[in-house]
């Protein structure tokens, strides 16, 4: 069944998205025009890709349509995507012309919708400009420096473990390993932990709070190369081998850059909206007097 929401939004193109095999076989193709495939040098926002009753559809129009989430075309190559978008824009234009002739644009409900979406588009673009201004190399590195300065040094352990159901079995396994058998080999044979068994019991690097208390206390008290006696947790009985210990390295700028950028964008946009609200005269006759006040800034984690 076609996706009805897309059908409402995208007409013939939405049908192509929902049922590509059927639609590609049956959908009429828009007749090519001389401007449909302009030379590379002339491609630009104003280059004409089609005309409807003499009115042009440009490459810039296609770019706007391509940004519409309802018209997402994953896995479609660029040439086919362009064809689909041109078909959609043609359907959009002929449909809009018919709606104009039917005076749909003159109804109060349509005018309210038009005003709403105009305001929304204006705000979206304004917020996007604010985001671009907020994310600068200077601001990014200032947040990074502040973040790593607040990070306390943490000890990490790289360890392996073997998990079994009872203490007697754990004691036998500990004796085998202390007697010289390879820990990874014994773990692959005996451990009940599906997450680490295939890796020879390897848990990688972890900080103390990532493990249950009894396991963490034992692991962090051990020296590299040491094998523990059986340790009981709510998961069963463990035999642990500590491979290495270190102070957890600080994350690099590149590792934190995406989070930093999101923080800068959210803060800049929130500050802007709060400022605009504080400067505007907001009246809410149907709500308590304090309802129009700016919401308090949420606490940062």
Number of C-alpha atoms within 10 A of each C-alpha: 6 12 12 13 11 18 17 11 14 22 18 21 26 24 21 24 23 16 14 14 10 11 16 14 10 10 14 10 12 13 8 11 12 9 16 19 14 14 8 7 6 12 15 12 12 13 18 22 23 24 17 13 9 7 10 17 20 21 20 15 18 19 13 9 18 16 10 9 8 15 18 14 16 8 7 12 9 10 8 11 17 18 17 24 20 25 22 22 24 20 17 17 17 13 13 14 14 12 12 12 10 10 10 14 14 10 9 10 10 12 13 11 11 13 10 12 12 12 11 12 11 12 13 12 11 13 19 14 12 16 19 13 12 20 17 13 9 10 13 20 14 12 18 19 11 10 14 14 10 8 10 9 11 12 15 18 24 19 23 25 26 29 27 22 14 13 17 11 15 24 17 12 25 22 13 14 19 15 9 8 13 12 24 20 15 18 26 18 13 17 24 19 18 11 11 19 23 15 15 20 28 22 15 14 16 16 15 16 9 8 12 12 12 12 19 16 13 15 26 18 8 18 15 15 11 15 22 20 19 24 18 18 13 8 12 17 24 29 26 25 26 22 18 16 18 11 11 15 10 14 12 10 15 10 10 14 15 12 13 21 20 13 16 21 20 16 15 19 18 14 13 15 15 16 12 12 15 13 9 8 8 11 12 10 9 7 9 8 10 10 13 15 12 13 10 7 10 6 5 5 3
